[in-house]
Amino acid sequence: MAVWLSQRVGINGRVMATDVDITYLNRLDLPNLEVRRHDILSDSLDALDPGSFDLVCARLMLFWLAGKQEIAIRRMVECLRPGGWLLDEDGDWGVVAPVDPSHSHYELYHRVWKNGEWWAERGYDPMFGRKLPMLFERCGLVNIRHKASASVVRGGSPWGQWWLQSLEAIRASEQTDGSLTEERDKEYGVLTAPLTDPSFWFLNALIHACRGQRGVS
Ligand SMILES: C[S@@+](CC[C@H](N)C(=O)[O-])C[C@H]1O[C@@H](n2cnc3c(N)ncnc32)[C@H](O)[C@@H]1O
């Protein structure tokens, strides 16, 4: 996204990319891209020059900030100049579901996933993405527009890879904080095994794109 935006704004434009983990961003070498390590929840906004940005974008980030999304949105709004736009793309991860009841992974997958309850058990909102327009309005944005789309993809696809890496990262964090029970570990096995199997088709998350504008007065 940082690369795409840097190309879009051209040589005279400026893009600032922030993340708590800038390992990937640091590999990018573009003349109009500045990379900063920044926690949107707790680091001071002063370093980002609040009130100056034409556009603030986030993608697949807010979902993870369980219960703190509104704080993060308010802080992103503070970064906008009057009339500037906030754009967020985020998901309803809970809707992911295999499509073929005759597939060998189907039943076990549903039993573990429980229509997204798997996320709720970990403190996440499995239907977070659809709340973006409501949260944007609550944070004072106007001219709000929202779209959502979903696709059916297969194991081994880029989304299959994305899910595999995400579930492995969550498993690793549970291992670190001591919450990875034997039963949970088995559940990770059930959820990750089909993700490299091209015969396993699944409805991917509903991906929401929401934009809203900071008022000018
Ligand atoms: C699923 S990745 C998405 C990365 C990128 N936006 C994209 O669409 O490819 C979520 C990112 O959010 C970052 N993140 C998580 N909590 C954050 C926070 N409090 N402040 C800033 N970045 C955060 C993570 O380090 C991670 O890089």
The ligand as an ORCA input file, in Angstrom:
! r2SCAN-3c Opt
* xyz 0 1
  C      -2.438     -7.666      8.842
  S      -1.116     -6.522      8.903
  C      -1.579     -5.421      7.562
  C      -0.384     -4.706      7.005
  C      -0.696     -3.725      5.853
  N      -1.527     -2.632      6.318
  C      -1.325     -4.411      4.675
  O      -2.490     -4.200      4.385
  O      -0.620     -5.192      4.019
  C      -1.518     -5.569     10.356
  C      -0.428     -4.542     10.673
  O      -0.889     -3.695     11.727
  C       0.242     -3.356     12.515
  N      -0.234     -2.873     13.829
  C      -0.826     -3.606     14.806
  N      -1.105     -2.839     15.869
  C      -0.675     -1.590     15.564
  C      -0.676     -0.337     16.284
  N      -1.175     -0.240     17.521
  N      -0.167      0.752     15.666
  C       0.353      0.663     14.423
  N       0.389     -0.483     13.690
  C      -0.116     -1.593     14.261
  C       1.014     -4.664     12.585
  O       2.368     -4.476     12.980
  C       0.881     -5.170     11.146
  O       1.947     -4.733     10.316
*
